[in-house]
Every structure is written in structure tokens, then in C-alpha cells.
Amino acid sequence: MIHARALPPAALLALSGGLAACAEPGGAAPAGAAVPEYLGIETRLLDSDLVQFHLALRGGGRAEIDDYARCAAAQYALIRGMGFARHIRTTASAEAGTWRGDAVYTISA
């Protein structure tokens, strides 16, 4: 479960700046590491507290899809004035170097 109010200020700044997968502002990737290209997120409200995120990226893998979804859920919770995002499931697939994810979270105060 993500508790959005407990995030450090640097993480909140990163989230409000466009979801750079919760990276510290100005943080450098380790030498030789691929830097993902975040291709966007589509958010769909399934119920009053159930949210689905469709997302895509290039230059990463399954772990980056999970991180991207987690950050999207945290930002969504903050935007809605909620304090928690609980992970339900994430599926991921790759085709021609592009990873696509489908994540579902519950959001609550």
C-alpha cells in the first residue's frame, strides 16, 4: 500500500513534475543503465475507489512498469485528496521494445 502523505518532499516534487517514475529531481541513472522513455498514462475510474492505469514506456522492463504504475497511483491519490493507494494487480507485456502495463489500485483516505 502506498501512503501518499508519507512520501518525502522530493518524491512529491517528482510526482507533481510529470511522473518521472518517482526519480529524485536531478538524479542521474547509474552508468550504463537504460533511461526509460515514459510514453504516457491513461487513467480510468472503474468505481468510486477503484482506478485503472494503462501505461507505456520504452527502454525499461517489468520493474519500470511496476514503478510507473505505483507513481501514477500515488499522484492520482494526491490529486483526489486521498492518502492511500493499494495495489490490486499489474499486468505487463512487451512488443518491439515498448512495454505496456495495466494496473489497478484502490484509492482511499
N, CA and C atoms as an extended XYZ file, in Angstrom:
327
Properties=species:S:1:pos:R:3:atomname:S:1:resname:S:1:resid:I:1 pbc="F F F"
N         0.847       -1.162        0.000 N   MET     1
C         0.000        0.000        0.000 CA  MET     1
C         0.895        1.228        0.000 C   MET     1
N         0.514        2.219       -0.753 N   ILE     2
C         1.241        3.483       -0.808 CA  ILE     2
C         0.517        4.466        0.095 C   ILE     2
N         1.231        5.084        1.006 N   HIS     3
C         0.650        6.142        1.821 CA  HIS     3
C         1.203        7.450        1.288 C   HIS     3
N         0.406        8.137        0.490 N   ALA     4
C         0.869        9.316       -0.236 CA  ALA     4
C         1.325       10.431        0.696 C   ALA     4
N         0.695       10.567        1.840 N   ARG     5
C         1.069       11.664        2.734 CA  ARG     5
C         2.416       11.426        3.391 C   ARG     5
N         2.907       10.191        3.356 N   ALA     6
C         4.187        9.879        3.982 CA  ALA     6
C         5.359        9.990        3.014 C   ALA     6
N         5.091       10.350        1.777 N   LEU     7
C         6.175       10.482        0.808 CA  LEU     7
C         7.064       11.663        1.171 C   LEU     7
N         8.368       11.522        0.979 N   PRO     8
C         9.262       12.649        1.252 CA  PRO     8
C         9.007       13.785        0.266 C   PRO     8
N         9.319       15.018        0.653 N   PRO     9
C         9.069       16.164       -0.229 CA  PRO     9
C         9.674       16.009       -1.613 C   PRO     9
N        10.850       15.410       -1.724 N   ALA    10
C        11.468       15.242       -3.049 CA  ALA    10
C        10.626       14.334       -3.933 C   ALA    10
N        10.017       13.294       -3.348 N   ALA    11
C         9.161       12.400       -4.137 CA  ALA    11
C         7.900       13.131       -4.575 C   ALA    11
N         7.329       13.945       -3.689 N   LEU    12
C         6.138       14.709       -4.067 CA  LEU    12
C         6.457       15.672       -5.197 C   LEU    12
N         7.636       16.291       -5.140 N   LEU    13
C         8.052       17.195       -6.203 CA  LEU    13
C         8.189       16.439       -7.517 C   LEU    13
N         8.788       15.264       -7.479 N   ALA    14
C         8.950       14.460       -8.700 CA  ALA    14
C         7.597       14.065       -9.259 C   ALA    14
N         6.654       13.690       -8.381 N   LEU    15
C         5.325       13.294       -8.844 CA  LEU    15
C         4.597       14.454       -9.496 C   LEU    15
N         4.693       15.623       -8.899 N   SER    16
C         3.982       16.766       -9.456 CA  SER    16
C         4.630       17.272      -10.734 C   SER    16
N         5.837       16.839      -11.017 N   GLY    17
C         6.547       17.304      -12.198 CA  GLY    17
C         6.392       16.426      -13.415 C   GLY    17
N         5.478       15.491      -13.415 N   GLY    18
C         5.220       14.739      -14.628 CA  GLY    18
C         5.515       13.257      -14.541 C   GLY    18
N         5.605       12.715      -13.353 N   LEU    19
C         5.771       11.278      -13.187 CA  LEU    19
C         7.039       10.724      -13.799 C   LEU    19
N         8.155       11.223      -13.430 N   ALA    20
C         9.424       10.678      -13.915 CA  ALA    20
C         9.752        9.409      -13.135 C   ALA    20
N         8.767        8.536      -12.998 N   ALA    21
C         8.874        7.257      -12.274 CA  ALA    21
C         9.455        7.449      -10.880 C   ALA    21
N         9.075        8.517      -10.217 N   CYS    22
C         9.460        8.826       -8.842 CA  CYS    22
C        10.955        9.038       -8.666 C   CYS    22
N        11.649        9.424       -9.703 N   ALA    23
C        13.082        9.706       -9.606 CA  ALA    23
C        13.295       11.008       -8.855 C   ALA    23
N        14.389       11.070       -8.141 N   GLU    24
C        14.756       12.315       -7.480 CA  GLU    24
C        15.054       13.360       -8.548 C   GLU    24
N        14.588       14.598       -8.377 N   PRO    25
C        14.906       15.633       -9.358 CA  PRO    25
C        16.418       15.780       -9.488 C   PRO    25
N        16.895       15.760      -10.713 N   GLY    26
C        18.319       15.907      -10.963 CA  GLY    26
C        19.119       14.642      -10.720 C   GLY    26
N        18.435       13.564      -10.325 N   GLY    27
C        19.135       12.305      -10.076 CA  GLY    27
C        19.623       11.698      -11.376 C   GLY    27
N        20.798       11.122      -11.332 N   ALA    28
C        21.385       10.518      -12.531 CA  ALA    28
C        21.198        9.012      -12.488 C   ALA    28
N        20.989        8.431      -13.657 N   ALA    29
C        20.899        6.977      -13.765 CA  ALA    29
C        22.301        6.402      -13.610 C   ALA    29
N        22.405        5.194      -13.058 N   PRO    30
C        23.721        4.566      -12.947 CA  PRO    30
C        24.361        4.414      -14.325 C   PRO    30
N        25.683        4.434      -14.372 N   ALA    31
C        26.407        4.310      -15.642 CA  ALA    31
C        25.980        3.042      -16.365 C   ALA    31
N        25.669        3.168      -17.634 N   GLY    32
C        25.273        2.036      -18.454 CA  GLY    32
C        23.810        1.653      -18.351 C   GLY    32
N        23.070        2.264      -17.450 N   ALA    33
C        21.657        1.928      -17.282 CA  ALA    33
C        20.826        2.604      -18.365 C   ALA    33
N        19.848        1.871      -18.875 N   ALA    34
C        18.931        2.446      -19.863 CA  ALA    34
C        17.986        3.399      -19.147 C   ALA    34
N        17.784        4.558      -19.706 N   VAL    35
C        16.859        5.527      -19.137 CA  VAL    35
C        15.525        5.353      -19.856 C   VAL    35
N        14.474        4.951      -19.128 N   PRO    36
C        13.190        4.723      -19.781 CA  PRO    36
C        12.612        6.002      -20.377 C   PRO    36
N        11.909        5.830      -21.474 N   GLU    37
C        11.140        6.914      -22.087 CA  GLU    37
C         9.683        6.647      -21.736 C   GLU    37
N         9.101        7.512      -20.910 N   TYR    38
C         7.733        7.332      -20.434 CA  TYR    38
C         6.770        7.855      -21.488 C   TYR    38
N         5.917        6.965      -21.991 N   LEU    39
C         5.054        7.281      -23.127 CA  LEU    39
C         3.643        7.701      -22.742 C   LEU    39
N         3.346        7.745      -21.472 N   GLY    40
C         2.051        8.256      -21.053 CA  GLY    40
C         1.207        7.249      -20.294 C   GLY    40
N         0.193        7.800      -19.640 N   ILE    41
C        -0.711        7.018      -18.800 CA  ILE    41
C        -2.138        7.419      -19.125 C   ILE    41
N        -2.996        6.437      -19.253 N   GLU    42
C        -4.437        6.668      -19.387 CA  GLU    42
C        -5.076        6.178      -18.092 C   GLU    42
N        -5.835        7.044      -17.447 N   THR    43
C        -6.465        6.714      -16.176 CA  THR    43
C        -7.954        6.501      -16.391 C   THR    43
N        -8.474        5.421      -15.820 N   ARG    44
C        -9.903        5.111      -15.954 CA  ARG    44
C       -10.456        4.798      -14.569 C   ARG    44
N       -11.485        5.526      -14.158 N   LEU    45
C       -12.144        5.276      -12.879 CA  LEU    45
C       -13.131        4.133      -13.082 C   LEU    45
N       -12.901        3.005      -12.414 N   LEU    46
C       -13.761        1.832      -12.556 CA  LEU    46
C       -14.917        1.856      -11.567 C   LEU    46
N       -14.685        2.441      -10.404 N   ASP    47
C       -15.692        2.598       -9.361 CA  ASP    47
C       -15.250        3.796       -8.531 C   ASP    47
N       -16.007        4.155       -7.529 N   SER    48
C       -15.672        5.364       -6.774 CA  SER    48
C       -14.291        5.296       -6.125 C   SER    48
N       -13.807        4.098       -5.837 N   ASP    49
C       -12.492        3.955       -5.201 CA  ASP    49
C       -11.563        2.999       -5.943 C   ASP    49
N       -11.908        2.632       -7.168 N   LEU    50
C       -11.134        1.670       -7.951 CA  LEU    50
C       -10.669        2.330       -9.242 C   LEU    50
N        -9.350        2.379       -9.444 N   VAL    51
C        -8.776        3.106      -10.576 CA  VAL    51
C        -7.875        2.179      -11.388 C   VAL    51
N        -7.995        2.291      -12.721 N   GLN    52
C        -7.169        1.512      -13.637 CA  GLN    52
C        -6.244        2.458      -14.388 C   GLN    52
N        -4.981        2.043      -14.543 N   PHE    53
C        -3.994        2.824      -15.277 CA  PHE    53
C        -3.466        1.983      -16.430 C   PHE    53
N        -3.574        2.489      -17.650 N   HIS    54
C        -2.909        1.894      -18.813 CA  HIS    54
C        -1.689        2.764      -19.067 C   HIS    54
N        -0.523        2.160      -19.167 N   LEU    55
C         0.698        2.938      -19.313 CA  LEU    55
C         1.665        2.247      -20.257 C   LEU    55
N         2.607        3.039      -20.769 N   ALA    56
C         3.587        2.503      -21.716 CA  ALA    56
C         4.923        3.204      -21.528 C   ALA    56
N         5.995        2.458      -21.819 N   LEU    57
C         7.336        3.032      -21.780 CA  LEU    57
C         8.260        2.250      -22.698 C   LEU    57
N         9.355        2.883      -23.071 N   ARG    58
C        10.430        2.261      -23.855 CA  ARG    58
C        11.718        2.377      -23.063 C   ARG    58
N        12.590        1.398      -23.222 N   GLY    59
C        13.905        1.472      -22.585 CA  GLY    59
C        13.928        0.963      -21.165 C   GLY    59
N        12.925        0.245      -20.767 N   GLY    60
C        12.894       -0.321      -19.425 CA  GLY    60
C        12.404       -1.748      -19.490 C   GLY    60
N        11.815       -2.207      -18.416 N   GLY    61
C        11.304       -3.564      -18.345 CA  GLY    61
C        10.151       -3.655      -17.374 C   GLY    61
N         9.912       -4.857      -16.895 N   ARG    62
C         8.786       -5.102      -15.997 CA  ARG    62
C         8.886       -4.258      -14.719 C   ARG    62
N        10.057       -4.161      -14.150 N   ALA    63
C        10.224       -3.388      -12.914 CA  ALA    63
C         9.861       -1.922      -13.126 C   ALA    63
N        10.224       -1.371      -14.275 N   GLU    64
C         9.906        0.035      -14.565 CA  GLU    64
C         8.404        0.229      -14.765 C   GLU    64
N         7.726       -0.759      -15.346 N   ILE    65
C         6.258       -0.693      -15.478 CA  ILE    65
C         5.628       -0.639      -14.090 C   ILE    65
N         6.093       -1.501      -13.180 N   ASP    66
C         5.567       -1.507      -11.814 CA  ASP    66
C         5.806       -0.165      -11.126 C   ASP    66
N         7.016        0.388      -11.282 N   ASP    67
C         7.337        1.687      -10.678 CA  ASP    67
C         6.471        2.802      -11.255 C   ASP    67
N         6.292        2.786      -12.566 N   TYR    68
C         5.497        3.807      -13.261 CA  TYR    68
C         4.053        3.768      -12.766 C   TYR    68
N         3.495        2.569      -12.638 N   ALA    69
C         2.119        2.419      -12.147 CA  ALA    69
C         2.011        2.889      -10.702 C   ALA    69
N         2.996        2.544       -9.873 N   ARG    70
C         2.988        2.952       -8.468 CA  ARG    70
C         3.000        4.478       -8.348 C   ARG    70
N         3.807        5.127       -9.151 N   CYS    71
C         3.869        6.590       -9.126 CA  CYS    71
C         2.571        7.213       -9.629 C   CYS    71
N         1.985        6.618      -10.665 N   ALA    72
C         0.703        7.119      -11.178 CA  ALA    72
C        -0.362        7.027      -10.096 C   ALA    72
N        -0.390        5.910       -9.371 N   ALA    73
C        -1.382        5.732       -8.307 CA  ALA    73
C        -1.165        6.734       -7.176 C   ALA    73
N         0.086        6.967       -6.802 N   ALA    74
C         0.381        7.936       -5.739 CA  ALA    74
C        -0.041        9.338       -6.151 C   ALA    74
N         0.266        9.712       -7.387 N   GLN    75
C        -0.118       11.041       -7.848 CA  GLN    75
C        -1.637       11.169       -7.928 C   GLN    75
N        -2.310       10.138       -8.412 N   TYR    76
C        -3.770       10.162       -8.507 CA  TYR    76
C        -4.382       10.338       -7.118 C   TYR    76
N        -3.865        9.591       -6.135 N   ALA    77
C        -4.372        9.710       -4.768 CA  ALA    77
C        -4.199       11.135       -4.247 C   ALA    77
N        -3.040       11.732       -4.483 N   LEU    78
C        -2.800       13.105       -4.032 CA  LEU    78
C        -3.737       14.095       -4.709 C   LEU    78
N        -3.918       13.945       -6.014 N   ILE    79
C        -4.798       14.849       -6.760 CA  ILE    79
C        -6.220       14.784       -6.221 C   ILE    79
N        -6.663       13.597       -5.845 N   ARG    80
C        -8.031       13.391       -5.343 CA  ARG    80
C        -8.164       13.684       -3.852 C   ARG    80
N        -7.078       14.105       -3.214 N   GLY    81
C        -7.127       14.415       -1.788 CA  GLY    81
C        -7.183       13.175       -0.911 C   GLY    81
N        -6.735       12.057       -1.430 N   MET    82
C        -6.736       10.802       -0.683 CA  MET    82
C        -5.332       10.537       -0.149 C   MET    82
N        -5.227        9.614        0.799 N   GLY    83
C        -3.940        9.338        1.408 CA  GLY    83
C        -3.348        7.979        1.096 C   GLY    83
N        -4.162        7.080        0.531 N   PHE    84
C        -3.685        5.718        0.313 CA  PHE    84
C        -4.005        5.223       -1.089 C   PHE    84
N        -3.093        4.427       -1.632 N   ALA    85
C        -3.314        3.704       -2.888 CA  ALA    85
C        -2.878        2.263       -2.633 C   ALA    85
N        -3.808        1.330       -2.757 N   ARG    86
C        -3.499       -0.083       -2.514 CA  ARG    86
C        -3.476       -0.830       -3.838 C   ARG    86
N        -2.375       -1.501       -4.099 N   HIS    87
C        -2.184       -2.240       -5.344 CA  HIS    87
C        -3.097       -3.469       -5.385 C   HIS    87
N        -3.820       -3.632       -6.483 N   ILE    88
C        -4.645       -4.815       -6.701 CA  ILE    88
C        -3.918       -5.770       -7.646 C   ILE    88
N        -3.539       -5.265       -8.823 N   ARG    89
C        -2.816       -6.101       -9.783 CA  ARG    89
C        -2.162       -5.244      -10.844 C   ARG    89
N        -1.122       -5.787      -11.462 N   THR    90
C        -0.484       -5.165      -12.625 CA  THR    90
C        -0.133       -6.273      -13.604 C   THR    90
N        -0.520       -6.085      -14.854 N   THR    91
C        -0.090       -6.987      -15.919 CA  THR    91
C         0.799       -6.180      -16.853 C   THR    91
N         1.722       -6.869      -17.506 N   ALA    92
C         2.644       -6.176      -18.407 CA  ALA    92
C         2.975       -7.070      -19.589 C   ALA    92
N         3.238       -6.427      -20.717 N   SER    93
C         3.671       -7.149      -21.916 CA  SER    93
C         4.608       -6.245      -22.700 C   SER    93
N         5.456       -6.875      -23.506 N   ALA    94
C         6.415       -6.120      -24.315 CA  ALA    94
C         6.270       -6.527      -25.769 C   ALA    94
N         6.375       -5.519      -26.638 N   GLU    95
C         6.345       -5.762      -28.079 CA  GLU    95
C         7.191       -4.699      -28.754 C   GLU    95
N         8.158       -5.135      -29.535 N   ALA    96
C         9.033       -4.240      -30.305 CA  ALA    96
C         9.682       -3.165      -29.423 C   ALA    96
N        10.109       -3.554      -28.216 N   GLY    97
C        10.808       -2.628      -27.341 CA  GLY    97
C         9.922       -1.711      -26.523 C   GLY    97
N         8.608       -1.803      -26.691 N   THR    98
C         7.674       -0.988      -25.914 CA  THR    98
C         6.972       -1.874      -24.896 C   THR    98
N         7.057       -1.478      -23.640 N   TRP    99
C         6.355       -2.178      -22.566 CA  TRP    99
C         5.029       -1.487      -22.315 C   TRP    99
N         3.976       -2.279      -22.141 N   ARG   100
C         2.645       -1.759      -21.811 CA  ARG   100
C         2.178       -2.417      -20.518 C   ARG   100
N         1.574       -1.616      -19.676 N   GLY   101
C         1.084       -2.130      -18.405 CA  GLY   101
C        -0.367       -1.781      -18.186 C   GLY   101
N        -1.024       -2.596      -17.387 N   ASP   102
C        -2.416       -2.398      -16.992 CA  ASP   102
C        -2.450       -2.642      -15.487 C   ASP   102
N        -2.619       -1.576      -14.714 N   ALA   103
C        -2.573       -1.682      -13.258 CA  ALA   103
C        -3.884       -1.206      -12.653 C   ALA   103
N        -4.278       -1.841      -11.555 N   VAL   104
C        -5.493       -1.459      -10.842 CA  VAL   104
C        -5.136       -1.232       -9.377 C   VAL   104
N        -5.639       -0.120       -8.838 N   TYR   105
C        -5.419        0.253       -7.445 CA  TYR   105
C        -6.738        0.685       -6.825 C   TYR   105
N        -6.872        0.487       -5.503 N   THR   106
C        -7.952        1.128       -4.763 CA  THR   106
C        -7.362        2.383       -4.135 C   THR   106
N        -8.164        3.416       -4.051 N   ILE   107
C        -7.743        4.707       -3.510 CA  ILE   107
C        -8.652        5.025       -2.323 C   ILE   107
N        -8.058        5.440       -1.198 N   SER   108
C        -8.871        5.780       -0.030 CA  SER   108
C        -8.182        6.857        0.803 C   SER   108
N        -8.964        7.420        1.726 N   ALA   109
C        -8.447        8.482        2.602 CA  ALA   109
C        -7.651        7.908        3.750 C   ALA   109
